[in-house]
Amino acid sequence: MKQFELGFGKGSMTIALPEKNILAEVEGNEYPAIENIEAEVKNVLRNPIGSAPLKDLVKAGEKVGIVVSDVTRGWIRYDRFLHFILDELNEAGVPDSDITLIVGLGSHRLHTEEEHKSVYGISADRVAISQTMSNVEDAFEYLGTTSHGTEAKVNKIALAQDKLILTGGIVYHLLAGFGGGRKSIVPAITAYDTIQQNHRLTLTKEVGGGANPACGSGLTEGNPMNEDLIEIAKMVNPDFIFNITLTAEGQFAGFFAGDWMQAWEAGCKRVEEVFGVPVPAKADIVLASGGGYPKDINCYQGSKTFDNANMAGRDGGVVISVMEFPDIAEPPDFSKWFDIPTIEEHEMKLRESYTIPGFIAFKVRCFAKERTNIVVTRPENRAFIEKTGMRMAETLDEAMAMARDIIGHDDYTVTVMSHAANTMPIIK
């Protein structure tokens, strides 16, 4: 028997499994963390990918805008590197008074002053901060319509800068393939209808076809959402980019600076190196944890774990997800969609009035339809879990007993994913 410990909220759950049944253990690949952050930031700014050094792109008298991610992307840890980018601009002759941080809120709420300081550190006290609000119509300029029919409306303050720098973090993204890069334009600094039109591409053109299979984690080629994002980014044509990637332990694995497309693509390759984990086949049973708090704070956040874990399971198999969900129904814009009685009605309502939380809720229902999903969670979450179409267990042993009954034999295979919110199984 082999013992496994899986994160559950701020604690953990353990289970022993027969070693003969274990097909794969999916963990992020080893990668060295950046030790000297200041030195590496300066290195990539002065030796960028596909671009002149940042110092050579800006000059005294120019206004420089830096698009930054909001508080929901706290894992980027701007407080540890953003001030070094400001220092580099200062050395090039651009004082702090000519620099503006443009908070890419997308459709999220405004920051408080305290959140500015907690997210951006000392940089928040050095430069002006402008927050984009996607529902303020006159805050955007129309740049054109993409080949997919999306009207590109971009924040006027960002467009008014002499130089525009994008910043953010690259991870697997369950719709756009990868985060980072062009997503600092859409959804970060675009109008609400631009965001919705772009995200609506995650549905098939055919009514009743459901989710577009071309839109998924690690998928960029032929992904209409990604293609649309790139088209709009080309309209804006940002001058420079700085993106980070992480190690499996959450430290900085790489800084990628330079041309907004080339540097982002290099960062995507690093994400694949660290978080793309080969497995020999799809398993009968997948046992997954998001990694504990905050990855399992609610079902909306838990959707990332569901997505990666279901990739590792065969059709007709079982996926067991271990997630505490103390705030299971947050946000309401996500949970209310499960009040729609059927997945078919859910799709029709989504086509009428698309929202991102509504689509994520639809994907959760799709996972439950494709194979049995069992969620190990708090007893009081049972009613909500059952509305999603999934089943519930209160312990790992109970969930494994349910799974064995469904598989119907003792020669089942198991893949264990201890950090399924971040790691993606790659079938060999």
N, C-alpha and C positions, 0 to 999 in steps of 0.2 A: 504494500500500500504506500501511496505517496500523499503527503499532507500539503494542502494548499490554503493560503490565507488570502482572503479577498476583502478589499476595502468596502466598508459599509458605513456611510456617514463619516463621523470622526472616529469610528472604531473599525472592527473587522469581524468577519465570519470565517470559520475554518471547516474544511471537509477533507476526508481521506478517500482517495480513489485508487482502484487497482491499477498498477503500473502497466499491465498488459493492454489496458483499454485506452491509454493516453496516446492520442495521435500527435498532438503538438501543444507547445506552450508558447503563446504569443506575447512577447515582451519587446519593448523598443530595443533596437540594436545599440551596442556600446559605441559611444562617440565622445571624444575629449571635449570638455567644456572650455570656453575661452577664459583664460586666467587674468590677463591684463586687458580689461575692457577699454580703457582710454586709448591704449596703444593700438588696439585692433580697430577701433572706430576711426582713428586718424589714418591708419593704414588703408582701409577700404575707401575712405573719402579721397585719399590722394592717389590711390591706384584702383580706380573704379572699373567696372565691367562695361565695355562698349561706350565709354564717355570720357570726356576730359575731366580732370580732377575738379572737385567742387569749387576750389579756390579760383580756378580759371573760368568758371561759368558765371560768376557773379562779380559785380564791381561796385565801388562806392557810389552812393546816390540811388541805387536800385532798391525797390521794395521786394522783400522776399516772403512768400507765404509757405508755411510748412503744414501740410495736412497731417493731423495726428488722430489716432483711434481714440474712442471714448472709454469711459469707466468700465464698460462691459468687457473690455479686452485688457483687463489689468495684468494678465499673464505676460504681456509684452514688456512691462517694467520700464517705462520711459524714464523714470527717475534715475535709472542707472546709466543712461547713455545720451539722452537728448541734449543735455547741457554741453556735451563735447561737440555736437553738431553746431550749436550756437557759437561756441568758441572758434570753430573753423571759419564760420561766416564772418566773425569779428576780425580775424586775422586777414581776411580777404578785403576788409574795408567796409563791411556792412555792420553797423552798430545794432545793438539790441532794439533801439528805437525804430529801426526800419524793418523789423522782423515781426510777423504775426503768426501765432499758432492758430490754425483753422481746425476746430474740433469737428471731425466727421461723424456727426450724430446719426446720419441716416434717418430712420424713423423713430429713433430712441428719444428719451426725454433730455431736457437741458441738464447740464452739470451745475452743482453748487460750487461756490468759491473753494470750499474745503476739498471737494473732489478734484478740482483743478490741481491743488497743491499735492494731494495724495497720489494722483496719477502722474503728473509731470515733474514733481519735485521742485528743485530750485529754479527750473526753467519758467515755472508759472509766475514767479516774482520778477523775472527779467524782461519778458516781452508781452506785447498785447495778445489777448486771446479773443477770437471770434467764434461763436457757435453757430453752426448751420442748423436750420429748422426746415425739414422737408415740406411742411404744410404751409409755409409762408410764400405765396405764389410770386410776389414781386421780387423775391430774393434770388430768382434764377433767370438765366439767359438761355434761350433756345438756340442750339447749335446745329440742329438737323435731325433727320430720322434715319435710323439704322436699317440695314437690309432685312432685319427681323421685325421692323415696324415700331421700334421703341423711339419715342421722342426724347431726345437728349436735352435735358434742361439742367444746367450746371450753375452752382453758386456764383453769383456775380463778384463777390469779394475775392474768391479764389482766382477767377478769370482776370481780375484787375491787377494782380501782382505782376511785377516785372519778371520774376522767376518763381516757379512753383515746384516745391519738393514734396514728394509723397513719402510717408513713413508708415510702418505697420509690421505685422507679423504673419508669417506663412505657416499654415497648418493644412492638413487635409480638410476639405470642405464638402459636405454631403450633397451639395447642389452644384457648385461652380467648379468642382474638381480640387481646387486649392484656394485658400484665402490669400490675403496680401496682394501686392501689385496693383492691378487695375481696380480692385475693390476699394481702394482709397478714393476712387472717383464715384463709382456706383457700388454700393448705395451711399457711401460716406457723405458726398457733397452734392447730391442731386435731389431733384424734386420728388415728391411722393409718387406721382403718377409715373415718373421715369423708373423708379424702383419697382413698382408693381408690374409695369409692362415687361421689364426685364425678367423678373422672377416668374411671371406667368409662363415663360418659355419652359419651365420645368414640367408642364403638362403637355401631353401629346396634342397634336392638332386635331385628331379625331375625338369627338365627344364619346366618352365611355372607355377611352384608351388608358385613362389614369395617368400615372406619373411617367414622364419621359425617361426611358432607360438610359438615354445618352447623358443625362444629368446625374452625376454621382461622384463619390469620393475618388480622387485620382484621375478623373476623366476630363481631358481638355480637348483633344481632337474630336471634332464632330459634336461637341457639347454646345448647343445653341445659346445657352445662358452665358458661357464663357466667351463665345465668339462675339456676342452682343456687348459684353463688358469691354472687350478689346477694341471694338469699333468706336465706342464712346470715348475710351481713353485716348485713342488716336486723334479724335476731334479736339480734345483738350491739349494733347501733346505736352505733358509735364516735362520739366527740364532735368529732373534728377529724382532718384529714389533711394531710400534706405530701408531695408527690411531685415528682420531678425528671424532666425529659426532656433528651435530648442533641442536640447538633449532629452532622452527619455526621463531623466531626473528633473527636468524643468530648468536647467541652466542654459546659457547661451551656447548654441552649437555653431552659429555662423552669423556674420553680418554681410549683407549683400547690397552694394551701392553702385550707382551708375545709371545707365540707360534703363528706363522704366520697364521695358519688356525683357531685355537680355538679363539684367540682374535678377528680376523676379523668376525667370525660368531657371537660373542657376540655383536660386533658393529652393525652388520646387524639387529639384534633384536632391538637395540635401535632406529635405523632408522625407523623400522616398528612401534615402539611405538609412535614416534613423528609424522611421516609423512604418515603413513598408516591410512586413515580415513574411517571408515565404513559408507556406504550409503545404504538406504533400497532397492533401485532398480535402474535400468538404467533409465535416464530421457528422455523425449521427446526433451527437449532443454537443452543444457549445455552452460552456460555463464562463460567464463574463461578469466583470465588475468595471464600473467607470473609473475606479480608483479611489472611491470615497468622496467626501466633501471637498469642494463644492460641485463636483461633477454629477452628484446624485441628489442635489438639493430639490429638484422638481422634475417632473416628467419631460418638460420641454428641454431641459439640459440633458436629461437621460436619453433623448432621441439619438445623440451622437454614439452612445454605447449600443443602442439597439441596432443602428445602421451597420457599424463595423462587425458586431457579433453575428448578425444575420448573414453577412457575406461569408462567414466561415462555416455556416450550416448547410446541409443538403436539403433539397426539397423533401418534405415529409418528415424532416427531423425535428429536433427540439432545441430551442435556445433558452437558457436560464440566465436571467440578468439579476444581479444582486445589487439593489439600490434602495437606500433608506427612504427617500422622498419625503422629508419633513414638511415641505410646502408643495405637495404633489400637484395641486391645481393651479399653481402660479405659472405664467401669467394668465389672467382670465381670457385674453385674446386667443390663447391656445386651448384651454380646457373647455371653453364653451362649444367648440366644434364637435365634441363627443356627445353633445345632446342631440345631434342629428342622428336619426335612428339607424341608417344604413350607410355603407361605404359608397354606394351608388349615388345616394342623395347628397352625400358629402362632396363628391366630385362635381356634381351639377351646381351646388351652391358655390363651390370654389371657382368655377368657371364664370359665374355671375358676378362675384365680388371677391376677387383673389386677395388673400393676405398671406404673408410668410408664415405666421403661426398656424394659420389654417392649413397650409400645405404640409407643414411638419406634422401636424395632427393626422393628416391624410396618410403620410408615409408610415406613421406608427400603425395605423389600421392596415396598411398594406403588408407590413411585416407579420402581423397577426394572421393575415389571410394566407400568406405564402407558406408558413410553417408554424407549429405550436410554439408560442412564446410564453414562458412562465416567469413571473417577476417575484423575487423574494424581497418582501418589503414589510412595512409596519401593518399590523392587523387592520387599523382604521382606514387603510388605503384600498381595501378590497373592492368597494363599490366603484371607485374611479377606475381601477385596473380592469375590471370586468366590462366597463363601458368602452374601453379601447379595443375589446376583442381578445385581450390577453387573459391568461389565467394567473392565479396568485398562490403563493405558498409563504408560510411564515418562517420556515427554516430551510437551509440548504439540503438537509437530509430528506425533508418532505418533497422538495422540488425534484431531487434525483430519483426518488421512488416513483413520482409521477412520470418522469421522463422514461425510466426503464419500462414502465407499463405501456407507454405509448410505442416505444421501439419494439418491445415484445420479445427480446432475447438478451442474453448476457454478453454477447460478443460485440457490443456497441463500441464505437470510437468516440473519444472525448477530446475536444480542443479547449484549453483553458486560456482565457484572456484576462489578465489581472488589471490591465489599464486600457480597456477597450474603447474608452472615449477618444484616445489618441492614436492607438495602433491599428493598422489596417492589414488584414490577412491577404497575402498575395498567393493565389493557388498556383502551384508549380505546373 
